[in-house]
Amino acid sequence: MHAMTPTEVFLLAMLIIFSVPYLVWRLGRTDYWAPLVVVQIFGGILLGPGVLGALFPDYYATIFTPATIGSLNGVAWWAVMMFVWVAGIELDLGAAWRHRRETAVTAGLALAVPLATGSIAAALMLRYPGWAGVSGARWQVILGIGMACAVTALPILVLFLEKLEVLREPIGQRILRYASLDDIAIWGVLALILLDWERVGRQAGFLIGFAVATLLIRQLMARIPERDRWYVSLIWLAGCGFAADWAGLHFMVGAFLSGAVLDAKWFDQARMDDFRRFVLLAVMPVFFLSTGLKTQWAVGGIAVFAAAALLLFASVGGKLAGVHAAGRILKWRPGEASAIGWLLQTKALIMIIFVNILLDKAIITNETFTALLLMALASTMLTVPMVAPKLKKLAALVGRSA
């Protein structure tokens, strides 16, 4: 029997990665409650060692060899760096500043309350063994899990707002402002968690060097034509990712910062939308699979699902409570807080990237990662079914008042 070459094994893995989730999504017509990106993440879990590896260990070992996993990880790293880079570019800090009181109050409460409830849930989890990584101090684990409960995935939020046809509406733009401010806080907290006192000199050197390099890259980008900006910015992305990882901050922090310091006006909006969709279509499914390969159930499946349920309650309840408090302070119309609170539940992607970093740094265990991943998928799947009828009622109220 012909033994497959490493190239053939890799291409077979790619065939599975792209075909299985797509067929489930298309034939199962899951788009309303589980868009393709969610099905792809679920597919990664099912194809990982916790499910496929347990049911068919020989088949799993044949396809997902160490060489194949290494190749897939390389594709996944670059894919997610490009995705986070785009998210950084699309931050509209100018709009947030123009509406600073409303944005600060809403974003602050939408982040702080679920951060607090998530941290309480983390403290409860840490009363039992198996949730803290070997390199994770108690405060890092609690803050990391709490922040994961507070995250809003800005890129997925954009996709949902497009799907609900409110992206360019006033409420859609408001929600983007709130999520953008929280995005900055997420990466700031991550940098704090990853602060390594043994490498503090390197990290300080990175920040100083990054500040100087930012001035130079901004001057260069303003002078060159747009067709060159795309290529130069990818060089900038790779350099920032390498420098951040060398400093011990993780390459994803560098990827986000490399985009955040670039102006969206330097890039055609339609081309940026197309680029984001291309990354999601062509390479991000590999990241979802590599994410699924990290799922584990060693502390017991029931314990992982119980932890996921606790985290989901803390995340959803905290986010809704925070946004409703903001609505009362700012005197929003009836129904606005509920709709906005549910839209800010979208966690898949950015939260998964966030907890991937915590796992890579051994701050959390595979079991904690799995529980957080299940929470992220559940909260994201709840978003559209919960918010669609609320937006219709809100639109009807606005129409009657007009």
Secondary structure, DSSP 8 states (H G I E B T S, - for coil): -----HHHHHHHHHHHHHHHHHHHHHHHT-TTTS-HHHHHHHHHHHTSTTTHHHH-HHHHHHHS-HHHHHHHHHHHHHHHHHHHHHHHHT--HHHHHHTHHHHHHHHHHHHHHHHHHHHHHHHHHTTSTTSB-TT--HHHHHHHHHHHHH---HHHHHHHHHHTT-TTSHHHHHHHHHHHHHHHHHHHHHHHHT--GGGHHHHHHHHHHHHHHHHHHHHHHHHS-HHHHHHHHHHHHHHHHHHHHHTTS-HHHHHHHHHHTS-GGGS-HHHHHHHHHHHHHHTHHHHHHHHHTT---TT-HHHHHHHHHHHHHHHHHHHHHHHHHHHHHHT--TTHHHHHHHHTT--TTHHHHHHHHHHHTTSB-HHHHHHHHHHHHHHHHHHHHHHHHHHHHHHHHHHHH-
